[in-house]
């Protein structure tokens, strides 16, 4: 890249790992319009950048000129390829519609690309109008990314299925007939899926499930109403949502969806940022009649179930006490044991139900409790050094997973040397694990496969870190986790005997602030008033320095 571009990247503090995407790049133009106080940058690059690089670049360059009215930046791409526009559709929609749920809906719309024409295919008038209103904004954004000389057209193809548009809450307007099995939308056809097999986002899934709970919520935003259903098909359970802005439809659904009844549902599976789980965004609901199959215990000598959970076991039981006891009786059992998690709240009702029973049926009372080790492991391999004058190595690791014993390994080590409350040296190194990172790890750490591909291997970095740390005491937050990966490295790479003292700030916090309920790093930086950016959390060097500053205040305390 040319010197001016490199200087700009340094000035806006773009991560060094992203520099590779600007090889052979150069600043084509820099304009400043004094009257309007607008900066304009035009940058030439070989190929389109990854979405994360674009996003970080635009954000950083805007933050570098905070006093300017506007900072505009666009890219010219040497290797033009209009077919790649597919990769950036959701990115462009997020730019135009912000955090609106419409982004998830429209990102599934098909794109047809032919020569210099890009067609976005919509399925109804509402979708068409929404896109047309923002068409120029989409074109302008694609131009900024480097897609030029193309025409964006919106093509409307009428189809029976109407996509739910969550922000506008458009739902099919169908008058519910008494004899019809259709509650909402249209008749559902297609292969059914069991809930236990749904473990990722997908378009159009069909399930048959029972509604075991629901919530009808009316917001103040544009008369928007949200219906949340809790579904189970007894292989697993799942949330489903419907967004409605019509009182008639809302009231019809409240009337026709009944707890304990079975329905056929179809919709799109999406990651819901509110409940932080996969949720089915429903298009269609049909009532189904399932033939009840009654289980019979045909054993000559009936068993006694000694481990049952009622709905008093949070997140682990659904059955009410009376239903549990009735079911055991129907099966011909002479007793049942109730062993709820850390709870005896079901005992009074169970006692009253069994008290007046004329048969010999008995309730056995138990409780499933969690045992914890009440010995705090704050320091391991202690020595006699002075607490306040010693130089400590405070470190953190990011990994491919959460289990060193299952051959997960380190992808980043970050550490600082702390002496009398001041950081006197740092260590930071990304590591190539020679494997693809799981999506969840990328989401948590923001570390990508591209960032690691040219980095050294784990053994080399561990040897460098051990030499740098020397015999200093090691400090980590939840040290048991970090040390499990270091100890694994010592073993598989034959690095000798590990003799350093290890201090765990998590256990130290539990001892120092026993009255507090939270001891995460995020909680500690607030408690000890350490500046901390949650967006930078889960990067090793950043977390290590924050832990060091917290640790020093703990020592003084």
C-alpha positions as CSV (number, residue, x, y, z in Angstrom):
1,X,0.0,0.0,0.0
2,X,1.1,3.6,-0.5
3,X,2.5,5.6,2.4
4,X,-0.6,7.9,2.6
5,X,-3.0,5.0,3.0
6,X,-0.8,3.4,5.6
7,X,-0.7,6.7,7.5
8,X,-4.5,6.9,7.4
9,X,-4.9,3.3,8.7
10,X,-2.6,4.1,11.6
11,X,-4.3,7.4,12.2
12,X,-7.8,5.8,12.4
13,X,-6.2,2.9,14.6
14,X,-7.4,0.1,12.3
15,X,-6.3,-3.3,13.6
16,X,-3.0,-4.4,12.0
17,X,-4.5,-7.7,11.2
18,X,-6.8,-5.9,8.6
19,X,-3.9,-4.3,6.8
20,X,-3.5,-7.4,4.5
21,X,-6.8,-6.4,2.8
22,X,-5.2,-3.1,1.7
23,X,-2.1,-4.5,0.0
24,X,-1.5,-2.6,-3.3
25,X,-4.1,-0.1,-2.0
26,X,-3.8,3.7,-2.3
27,X,-5.7,6.8,-1.5
28,X,-7.2,8.0,-4.8
29,X,-8.7,11.3,-3.5
30,X,-9.1,13.3,-0.3
31,X,-11.5,16.2,-0.4
32,X,-12.5,18.7,2.3
33,X,-15.5,20.8,1.8
34,X,-14.9,23.6,4.2
35,X,-18.3,25.3,3.8
36,X,-20.2,22.1,4.8
37,X,-17.3,20.7,7.0
38,X,-17.4,17.4,5.1
39,X,-14.4,15.1,4.5
40,X,-14.4,12.8,1.5
41,X,-12.0,9.8,1.0
42,X,-11.8,7.6,-2.1
43,X,-9.6,4.5,-1.7
44,X,-8.4,2.1,-4.4
45,X,-8.1,-1.6,-3.4
46,X,-7.6,-4.9,-5.3
47,X,-10.8,-6.7,-4.1
48,X,-13.9,-6.2,-2.0
49,X,-13.2,-6.2,1.8
50,X,-14.7,-8.5,4.3
51,X,-17.9,-7.1,5.9
52,X,-16.2,-6.7,9.3
53,X,-13.3,-4.7,7.8
54,X,-15.7,-2.3,6.0
55,X,-17.7,-1.9,9.2
56,X,-14.6,-1.2,11.4
57,X,-13.0,1.1,8.8
58,X,-16.2,3.2,8.4
59,X,-16.6,3.4,12.2
60,X,-13.0,4.3,13.0
61,X,-12.6,6.9,10.3
62,X,-15.8,8.7,11.6
63,X,-14.5,8.6,15.1
64,X,-11.1,10.1,14.0
65,X,-12.9,13.3,12.8
66,X,-15.5,13.7,15.5
67,X,-15.9,17.5,15.0
68,X,-16.6,17.1,11.3
69,X,-20.3,17.4,10.1
70,X,-19.8,14.3,8.0
71,X,-17.0,11.9,6.9
72,X,-17.7,10.1,3.6
73,X,-15.6,7.3,2.4
74,X,-15.9,5.0,-0.7
75,X,-13.9,2.3,-2.3
76,X,-12.9,1.7,-5.9
77,X,-12.3,-2.1,-6.5
78,X,-9.9,-3.1,-9.3
79,X,-11.3,-6.7,-9.6
80,X,-15.0,-6.0,-10.2
81,X,-17.4,-8.9,-9.7
82,X,-21.1,-8.0,-9.4
83,X,-21.9,-11.6,-8.3
84,X,-20.3,-10.9,-5.0
85,X,-23.0,-8.3,-4.2
86,X,-24.9,-11.2,-2.7
87,X,-22.4,-11.4,0.2
88,X,-23.2,-7.8,1.3
89,X,-27.0,-7.7,1.0
90,X,-27.6,-8.1,4.8
91,X,-24.8,-5.6,5.5
92,X,-26.4,-3.0,3.2
93,X,-29.9,-3.7,4.7
94,X,-28.5,-3.1,8.2
95,X,-27.1,0.2,7.1
96,X,-30.5,1.3,5.6
97,X,-32.9,-0.2,8.2
98,X,-30.7,-0.2,11.3
99,X,-31.6,-2.7,14.0
100,X,-35.1,-3.3,12.5
101,X,-36.3,-6.9,12.3
102,X,-36.9,-6.1,8.6
103,X,-33.2,-6.8,8.0
104,X,-33.7,-10.6,8.7
105,X,-36.8,-10.7,6.5
106,X,-35.4,-8.9,3.5
107,X,-32.0,-10.6,3.7
108,X,-33.7,-13.8,2.6
109,X,-35.2,-12.3,-0.6
110,X,-33.6,-13.7,-3.7
111,X,-31.2,-11.6,-5.8
112,X,-31.1,-12.1,-9.6
113,X,-27.9,-10.9,-11.2
114,X,-27.7,-10.5,-15.0
115,X,-24.9,-8.5,-16.7
116,X,-25.3,-5.1,-15.1
117,X,-28.7,-5.6,-13.6
118,X,-29.4,-6.6,-10.0
119,X,-33.0,-7.6,-9.3
120,X,-34.3,-7.9,-5.7
121,X,-37.3,-10.2,-5.9
122,X,-40.1,-9.5,-3.4
123,X,-43.3,-11.3,-2.8
124,X,-46.0,-8.7,-2.0
125,X,-46.9,-5.1,-2.3
126,X,-45.8,-4.2,1.2
127,X,-42.3,-5.5,0.7
128,X,-42.1,-3.8,-2.7
129,X,-43.0,-0.4,-1.4
130,X,-40.6,-0.7,1.6
131,X,-37.7,-1.5,-0.7
132,X,-38.6,1.1,-3.4
133,X,-38.7,3.8,-0.7
134,X,-35.1,3.0,0.2
135,X,-33.8,1.9,-3.2
136,X,-31.4,4.8,-3.7
137,X,-29.9,4.4,-0.2
138,X,-29.1,0.8,-1.0
139,X,-27.5,1.7,-4.3
140,X,-25.4,4.5,-2.6
141,X,-24.2,2.0,0.1
142,X,-23.2,-0.6,-2.5
143,X,-21.3,2.2,-4.4
144,X,-19.4,2.9,-1.2
145,X,-18.3,-0.7,-1.0
146,X,-17.0,-0.6,-4.6
147,X,-20.0,-1.9,-6.6
148,X,-20.5,0.6,-9.4
149,X,-22.1,0.8,-12.8
150,X,-25.1,-1.4,-12.0
151,X,-28.8,-0.9,-11.9
152,X,-30.9,-2.1,-8.9
153,X,-34.4,-3.2,-9.8
154,X,-37.1,-4.4,-7.5
155,X,-39.2,-7.3,-9.0
156,X,-42.6,-8.2,-7.5
157,X,-43.7,-11.8,-7.8
158,X,-47.1,-12.6,-6.2
159,X,-47.0,-15.7,-4.1
160,X,-49.4,-17.3,-1.6
161,X,-47.0,-17.1,1.3
162,X,-46.7,-13.6,2.8
163,X,-43.4,-12.9,4.6
164,X,-43.9,-11.4,8.1
165,X,-42.4,-8.0,8.3
166,X,-41.8,-7.6,11.9
167,X,-41.4,-3.8,12.2
168,X,-44.6,-3.1,10.2
169,X,-46.1,-6.3,11.7
170,X,-47.8,-7.4,8.4
171,X,-49.7,-10.6,8.9
172,X,-52.1,-12.4,6.5
173,X,-55.6,-11.0,6.8
174,X,-57.8,-14.0,6.9
175,X,-61.2,-14.3,8.5
176,X,-61.1,-17.4,10.6
177,X,-64.0,-19.7,9.8
178,X,-65.4,-22.0,12.4
179,X,-64.9,-25.2,10.5
180,X,-61.5,-24.2,9.1
181,X,-58.3,-25.7,10.5
182,X,-56.4,-22.5,9.4
183,X,-55.7,-20.2,12.4
184,X,-53.4,-17.9,10.5
185,X,-51.9,-17.7,7.0
186,X,-52.6,-20.7,4.7
187,X,-52.8,-24.4,4.7
188,X,-49.4,-25.8,5.7
189,X,-47.8,-28.5,3.5
190,X,-44.4,-29.9,3.4
191,X,-42.2,-32.2,5.5
192,X,-42.4,-31.9,9.2
193,X,-39.3,-31.3,11.4
194,X,-39.0,-32.2,15.1
195,X,-37.9,-29.4,17.4
196,X,-34.9,-31.3,18.6
197,X,-33.4,-31.2,15.1
198,X,-33.6,-27.4,14.9
199,X,-30.3,-26.1,16.0
200,X,-29.5,-23.2,13.6
201,X,-31.2,-20.4,11.6
202,X,-33.1,-21.7,8.6
203,X,-35.9,-20.6,6.3
204,X,-39.3,-22.2,6.2
205,X,-39.6,-24.9,8.8
206,X,-42.7,-26.9,9.5
207,X,-43.3,-28.4,12.9
208,X,-46.2,-29.9,14.9
209,X,-46.2,-29.0,18.5
210,X,-48.3,-28.3,21.6
211,X,-48.6,-24.8,23.1
212,X,-47.7,-25.1,26.8
213,X,-47.7,-21.4,27.5
214,X,-48.1,-18.1,25.8
215,X,-47.7,-14.3,26.3
216,X,-49.8,-11.7,24.5
217,X,-48.0,-8.3,24.8
218,X,-49.2,-5.0,23.5
219,X,-46.4,-2.4,22.9
220,X,-46.8,1.4,22.6
221,X,-44.8,1.4,19.3
222,X,-47.1,1.9,16.3
223,X,-49.8,-0.2,18.0
224,X,-47.5,-3.2,17.7
225,X,-48.5,-6.4,19.4
226,X,-46.3,-9.4,20.1
227,X,-47.5,-12.9,20.7
228,X,-44.9,-15.3,22.1
229,X,-45.7,-19.0,22.2
230,X,-43.9,-21.7,24.0
231,X,-44.0,-24.9,22.0
232,X,-43.0,-28.5,22.7
233,X,-43.3,-31.7,20.7
234,X,-41.7,-33.6,23.6
235,X,-38.4,-34.0,21.7
236,X,-37.5,-30.4,22.8
237,X,-39.1,-27.0,23.4
238,X,-38.9,-23.7,21.6
239,X,-40.2,-20.2,21.4
240,X,-42.3,-18.9,18.5
241,X,-43.3,-15.3,17.8
242,X,-46.0,-13.4,15.8
243,X,-45.9,-9.7,15.3
244,X,-49.4,-8.1,14.7
245,X,-50.7,-4.5,14.3
246,X,-54.4,-5.3,13.8
247,X,-56.7,-5.6,16.8
248,X,-59.0,-8.1,14.9
249,X,-56.1,-10.5,14.1
250,X,-54.7,-10.1,17.6
251,X,-58.0,-10.9,19.3
252,X,-58.7,-13.8,16.9
253,X,-55.3,-15.4,17.7
254,X,-55.9,-14.9,21.5
255,X,-59.2,-16.7,21.0
256,X,-58.0,-19.6,18.9
257,X,-54.6,-20.5,20.5
258,X,-55.2,-22.6,23.5
259,X,-52.7,-24.0,26.0
260,X,-52.5,-27.7,25.8
261,X,-53.7,-27.9,22.2
262,X,-51.6,-29.1,19.2
263,X,-51.0,-27.1,16.1
264,X,-49.0,-27.2,12.9
265,X,-46.7,-24.2,12.5
266,X,-44.5,-22.9,9.6
267,X,-42.1,-20.0,9.6
268,X,-38.4,-19.0,9.6
269,X,-36.0,-19.9,12.4
270,X,-34.0,-16.9,13.6
271,X,-31.7,-16.0,16.4
272,X,-33.7,-13.7,18.6
273,X,-31.5,-11.0,20.3
274,X,-34.1,-10.4,23.0
275,X,-34.4,-14.0,24.4
276,X,-31.0,-14.9,23.0
277,X,-32.3,-18.2,21.6
278,X,-33.5,-19.6,18.3
279,X,-37.1,-18.5,17.7
280,X,-39.6,-19.5,15.0
281,X,-41.1,-16.4,13.3
282,X,-44.5,-17.7,12.4
283,X,-46.2,-17.3,9.0
284,X,-48.9,-19.9,9.2
285,X,-50.7,-21.8,11.9
286,X,-53.1,-24.8,11.4
287,X,-55.1,-26.6,14.1
288,X,-54.3,-30.3,14.1
289,X,-56.1,-33.2,15.8
290,X,-53.7,-35.8,17.2
291,X,-54.8,-39.1,18.3
292,X,-53.8,-39.5,21.9
293,X,-51.6,-42.5,22.6
294,X,-51.9,-43.6,26.2
295,X,-48.9,-45.2,27.7
296,X,-49.5,-48.3,29.7
297,X,-47.1,-49.9,32.1
298,X,-47.6,-53.6,31.4
299,X,-44.9,-54.9,33.8
300,X,-46.2,-57.5,36.3
301,X,-44.2,-55.8,39.0
302,X,-44.6,-52.1,38.7
303,X,-41.5,-49.8,39.1
304,X,-41.3,-46.8,41.4
305,X,-39.8,-43.7,39.9
306,X,-37.3,-42.3,42.5
307,X,-36.3,-39.2,40.5
308,X,-39.0,-36.8,39.3
309,X,-39.1,-33.0,38.8
310,X,-42.2,-30.9,39.0
311,X,-42.6,-27.3,37.7
312,X,-40.9,-26.2,40.9
313,X,-37.6,-27.2,39.3
314,X,-36.8,-24.1,37.3
315,X,-35.8,-24.8,33.7
316,X,-35.9,-28.5,34.3
317,X,-39.5,-29.5,35.0
318,X,-42.9,-28.7,33.5
319,X,-45.4,-31.0,35.2
320,X,-47.6,-29.7,38.0
321,X,-47.5,-31.8,41.2
322,X,-51.1,-33.0,40.9
323,X,-50.6,-34.1,37.3
324,X,-47.4,-36.0,38.3
325,X,-49.2,-37.9,41.1
326,X,-52.2,-38.6,38.9
327,X,-50.0,-39.9,36.1
328,X,-48.1,-42.3,38.5
329,X,-51.5,-43.6,39.8
330,X,-52.8,-44.2,36.2
331,X,-49.7,-46.2,35.4
332,X,-50.5,-48.4,38.3
333,X,-47.5,-47.4,40.4
334,X,-47.7,-47.5,44.2
335,X,-45.4,-44.6,44.9
336,X,-43.5,-41.7,43.3
337,X,-40.5,-39.7,44.6
338,X,-40.3,-36.0,44.1
339,X,-36.7,-34.7,43.9
340,X,-36.9,-31.0,42.7
341,X,-33.7,-29.0,42.1
342,X,-32.8,-27.1,45.4
343,X,-36.5,-26.8,46.2
344,X,-39.1,-28.4,48.5
345,X,-41.9,-26.0,47.4
346,X,-44.0,-28.9,45.9
347,X,-44.1,-30.8,49.3
348,X,-47.2,-29.1,50.8
349,X,-49.4,-29.8,47.7
350,X,-48.1,-33.3,47.3
351,X,-48.8,-34.0,51.0
352,X,-52.4,-32.8,50.8
353,X,-53.0,-34.8,47.6
354,X,-51.7,-38.0,49.2
355,X,-53.2,-37.4,52.6
356,X,-56.8,-38.2,51.6
357,X,-55.9,-40.9,49.1
358,X,-57.9,-44.1,49.9
359,X,-55.4,-46.4,48.2
360,X,-51.9,-47.3,49.5
361,X,-50.2,-44.8,47.1
362,X,-47.3,-42.9,48.7
363,X,-45.3,-39.8,48.0
364,X,-41.6,-40.0,48.7
365,X,-40.1,-36.6,49.6
366,X,-36.6,-35.8,48.4
367,X,-34.5,-33.0,47.0
368,X,-31.8,-32.8,44.4
369,X,-29.2,-30.4,45.8
370,X,-26.0,-28.9,44.4
371,X,-22.8,-29.5,46.4
372,X,-20.0,-27.0,46.1
373,X,-16.4,-27.0,47.4
374,X,-16.4,-24.5,50.2
375,X,-12.6,-24.2,50.2
376,X,-11.5,-21.1,48.3
377,X,-8.6,-21.8,46.0
378,X,-7.3,-18.2,45.8
379,X,-3.6,-19.1,45.7
380,X,-1.9,-22.3,44.3
381,X,1.8,-23.1,44.9
382,X,2.2,-20.2,47.3
383,X,5.6,-18.6,48.2
384,X,6.9,-16.0,50.6
385,X,7.2,-12.9,48.3
386,X,5.9,-9.5,49.4
387,X,2.3,-9.0,48.2
388,X,2.6,-5.3,47.2
389,X,6.2,-5.2,46.0
390,X,6.2,-8.3,43.8
391,X,6.0,-8.1,40.0
392,X,3.1,-10.1,38.7
393,X,2.2,-11.5,35.3
394,X,-1.5,-11.0,34.7
395,X,-2.7,-12.9,31.7
396,X,-5.7,-14.1,29.7
397,X,-6.2,-16.6,26.9
398,X,-8.8,-16.9,24.1
399,X,-9.3,-20.5,22.9
400,X,-11.0,-22.6,20.2
401,X,-13.5,-23.9,22.7
402,X,-14.0,-24.3,26.5
403,X,-12.5,-27.7,27.2
404,X,-8.7,-28.2,27.2
405,X,-9.2,-31.9,27.9
406,X,-11.2,-32.2,24.6
407,X,-8.2,-30.9,22.6
408,X,-9.3,-27.3,22.4
409,X,-6.3,-25.0,22.2
410,X,-5.2,-21.4,22.6
411,X,-5.7,-18.8,19.8
412,X,-4.5,-15.7,21.7
413,X,-2.4,-15.0,24.8
414,X,-2.4,-11.5,26.2
415,X,-0.5,-10.5,29.4
416,X,1.0,-7.6,31.3
417,X,3.7,-7.3,33.9
418,X,2.3,-5.4,36.9
419,X,4.7,-3.8,39.4
420,X,3.3,-1.6,42.3
421,X,0.1,-0.9,40.4
422,X,1.8,0.1,37.0
423,X,2.0,-1.9,33.8
424,X,5.7,-2.2,33.0
425,X,5.7,-4.6,30.1
426,X,3.2,-6.4,27.8
427,X,2.9,-9.6,25.8
428,X,0.3,-10.2,23.1
429,X,0.3,-12.9,20.4
430,X,-2.4,-14.5,18.2
431,X,-1.9,-18.2,17.5
432,X,-2.7,-20.3,14.4
433,X,-4.7,-23.4,15.7
434,X,-4.5,-25.0,12.2
435,X,-8.3,-25.5,12.3
436,X,-11.4,-23.5,11.5
437,X,-12.8,-21.6,14.4
438,X,-16.4,-22.4,15.6
439,X,-18.9,-19.6,14.8
440,X,-19.6,-19.1,18.5
441,X,-15.9,-18.4,19.3
442,X,-15.7,-15.9,16.4
443,X,-18.9,-14.2,17.7
444,X,-17.5,-14.0,21.3
445,X,-13.9,-13.0,20.6
446,X,-14.2,-11.2,17.2
447,X,-11.1,-13.3,16.1
448,X,-11.5,-14.7,12.6
449,X,-9.7,-17.5,10.7
450,X,-8.2,-14.8,8.4
451,X,-6.6,-13.1,11.4
452,X,-4.8,-16.3,12.4
453,X,-3.7,-17.9,9.1
454,X,-0.2,-16.4,9.1
455,X,0.4,-16.5,12.9
456,X,2.8,-18.8,14.8
457,X,1.8,-22.1,16.2
458,X,0.8,-22.8,19.8
459,X,4.1,-24.4,20.9
460,X,6.3,-21.6,19.8
461,X,4.1,-18.9,21.5
462,X,3.9,-20.9,24.7
463,X,7.7,-21.2,24.9
464,X,8.0,-17.4,24.3
465,X,5.4,-16.6,26.9
466,X,7.0,-18.9,29.6
467,X,10.4,-17.3,29.0
468,X,8.9,-13.8,29.1
469,X,7.0,-14.6,32.4
470,X,9.9,-16.2,34.1
471,X,9.2,-17.1,37.7
472,X,6.7,-14.3,38.4
473,X,3.4,-15.3,40.0
474,X,0.7,-15.7,37.4
475,X,-2.7,-13.9,37.9
476,X,-5.9,-14.6,35.9
477,X,-9.6,-14.2,36.3
478,X,-11.1,-17.7,36.7
479,X,-7.6,-19.0,36.6
480,X,-8.7,-22.6,36.6
481,X,-9.9,-22.2,33.0
482,X,-6.8,-20.4,31.7
483,X,-4.4,-22.7,33.6
484,X,-6.1,-25.8,32.2
485,X,-4.8,-24.7,28.7
486,X,-1.3,-23.8,30.0
487,X,-1.0,-27.1,31.7
488,X,-2.2,-28.9,28.6
489,X,0.6,-27.1,26.7
490,X,3.2,-28.0,29.2
491,X,2.2,-31.7,28.9
492,X,1.9,-32.1,25.1
493,X,4.9,-30.0,24.2
494,X,7.1,-31.3,27.0
495,X,7.8,-27.8,28.4
496,X,9.2,-29.0,31.8
497,X,7.7,-28.6,35.2
498,X,5.3,-25.8,36.0
499,X,6.3,-24.1,39.3
500,X,4.8,-20.6,39.2
501,X,2.5,-19.4,41.9
502,X,-1.0,-18.9,40.5
503,X,-3.6,-16.4,41.9
504,X,-7.3,-16.4,40.9
505,X,-9.0,-13.0,41.0
506,X,-12.4,-14.7,40.8
507,X,-11.9,-16.6,44.0
508,X,-10.2,-13.5,45.6
509,X,-13.3,-11.4,44.8
510,X,-15.6,-14.0,46.3
511,X,-13.5,-13.8,49.5
512,X,-13.1,-10.0,49.6
513,X,-16.6,-9.1,48.6
514,X,-18.6,-12.1,49.8
515,X,-21.7,-9.9,50.2
516,X,-21.7,-9.3,46.4
517,X,-23.6,-11.7,44.1
518,X,-21.6,-11.0,40.9
519,X,-17.9,-11.6,40.4
520,X,-17.4,-11.5,36.6
521,X,-14.7,-9.3,35.2
522,X,-17.4,-6.9,33.9
523,X,-18.8,-6.6,37.5
524,X,-15.4,-6.1,39.0
525,X,-14.3,-3.3,36.7
526,X,-17.5,-1.4,37.7
527,X,-17.0,-2.2,41.4
528,X,-13.4,-1.0,41.4
529,X,-14.1,1.9,39.0
530,X,-11.7,0.7,36.2
531,X,-12.4,2.2,32.7
532,X,-13.7,-0.7,30.6
533,X,-15.2,-1.0,27.1
534,X,-17.6,-4.0,26.9
535,X,-17.1,-4.0,23.1
536,X,-13.4,-4.8,23.5
537,X,-14.2,-7.5,26.1
538,X,-13.0,-11.1,25.3
539,X,-9.8,-10.0,23.7
540,X,-6.9,-11.4,25.7
541,X,-4.7,-8.3,26.0
542,X,-7.5,-6.0,26.9
543,X,-9.0,-8.3,29.5
544,X,-5.5,-9.0,31.0
545,X,-4.8,-5.3,31.6
546,X,-8.3,-4.7,33.1
547,X,-7.7,-7.7,35.4
548,X,-4.3,-6.3,36.4
549,X,-5.8,-2.9,37.4
550,X,-8.5,-4.7,39.4
551,X,-6.0,-7.0,41.1
552,X,-3.8,-4.1,42.3
553,X,-6.9,-2.5,43.9
554,X,-7.7,-5.8,45.5
555,X,-4.2,-6.1,46.9
556,X,-4.5,-2.6,48.5
557,X,-7.8,-3.5,49.9
